[in-house]
């Protein structure tokens, strides 16, 4: 999985490396696995798979993408070491962050398949 680092806002670079648009007021610098690129705010969101309108949105999207990648890596590791993963994804209503709780199998847990087989 690729790691993305938010490097900050750059006023000196005024061209987007994604679409080539020039004369931007500012760009955001992102580091994709050691490769630095400057994007406009909208293109940065597209590169991260979300919508962004401000540099703060880009920083939040980078943090969320890295957290989701960390959760996916943890789930993959558990799937490799165990036969079944018991867990639940949920969205925190206060922070609007996706989280996952992973629990060890117990007698009280029931494996559910979605959608239910017909």
N, C-alpha and C positions, 0 to 999 in steps of 0.2 A: 504494500500500500504506500502511496506517495504521501510524503509529509509536506505541508504547506506552512510557511512562516510569513506573517505579516511584518514587513519591514518599515512601513510608515508611508507618509505622504511626501512626494517630491515635487517641489515647485519648479525645479530647474529643467526637468524633462517634461515636454509638453506634447508628446506623441504617444499614441497607444500602440503597443506591440501586437495587439490582437487584430484590430480592424484597420490600423494605420491612420486613424483620424488625427489630425494635427491641430495646433492652436488650442489645446486644452488648458484650462487654468491650472490644473494640477492633476497628477496621476498618483496611483498607489503602487508601491513596489511590493511584489510578492516573490517569495523564493520557493520554487517547486523542486525539491530534491537537489538543491545546489545550483539551480538555474534561475537567475534573477530576471524578472520581467516587469515592465511598467505597463499598467493598464489604466484605462479610464474607469471610473467607478462602475458603470453599467457592464462593461466587458469583464471586470474583475468578478462581478456577481455571476456572470454567465460561466466563467471559467471554474467557479466554485459550485455551480449548479443551483444557484438561488438568485433572488432579485436583491439588488442593493442600490441605494440612492445617495449614501454619504460614506465617507471613509470609515466612520464608526460602524456602519452596517457591514462593511467589508471585514473589519477586525472581528466583529461578532460572528460572521459567517465562517471565517477561518477557524475560530475557536470551536464552533459547533461541528465543523467538518472533522477537525482533529479528534474531538471527543467521540463522534460517531465511528470514526475509523478505529479508535482505541477499543470501543465496545465491540465492534465487529471482530477485531483480532482476538479479544478475550473469548467471545462466543466460539470462534473457530478453534481456538486452543482447547476449550472445554469439549467441543464436539469430537476432536481428535482423541482426547483422553478418556471420554465417557461415551456410553452408548446413547444416552438421552440427555438433552438439556432441558431443565425445568427452569423457566424464567418468564418474565413478563416485561414487555415494553410499555411504558406509560409516558404521558406528556404532563409535566408539572404545570399546573394552571397558573402558578404565581410567576415562575421564571421562564415559562414557555420553552423549556429544554427537554429534549428526549433523553430518558434515562432507562436503564435496564437493571432489573434485580435478578440475580441468578441464585438459585437455592439448590442445596443438595436434595436428592430424592428422599422422600419420606412416605410413610403409609397414608398420610392424609392427602397427598397430591394426586391429581388425576390428569393424565395426559389427554389433551383435547386437540382435535384436528379441525382446522378452519379452512374452507367451509366444511360443514359436516357431510360425510358421505351420504349419498342418497340411495 
